[in-house]
Amino acid sequence: MDVNKAELYYFSGTGNSLHVAKELQNRIPMVLCLFYHISLNL
């Protein structure tokens, strides 16, 4: 799974966000934090 697909999952508003967050956490925690911060501000 690449980061671009992760972005699509995050911003599509699907229920997969938590799953994607867990996947990203294993690879790039800083990006996870950034996406989480952005999603809170939407």
N, C-alpha and C positions, 0 to 999 in steps of 0.2 A: 504493500500500500504506500503510495507516495503522498507527499504533502498537499499537492494540488487536489487530489481526491478528498483529502481530509477537510480542506477548506470548503469544498462543495457540500459535504455532509453537514458541516457546521452552519453554513449560511442558508441551507435549504429548509431549515426549520423542522427537520424530521426527528423522530425519536432516537436516531442513531447517534446523537451528539455525545451522550455519555459513553457509549461504546468506543467512539472515535477518540474521545478524551483519554480513555484508558489505553488505547493503542498508542496514541502519541506520547503518553506519559512514559512508556517504556523506551521511547526513542529520543524525543526532544522535549524535555520538560519545560524549557524556556518558551518554546512555541505554544505549548499547551497553556501556559499561564497567560500568554499574549491573547490567544483566542478566547480564553475564559473572560479576560478583562474586557475585550471588545464586545462579547456577547452580553455582558452585564450592562453595557452602556447603550445597547440598541433600543 
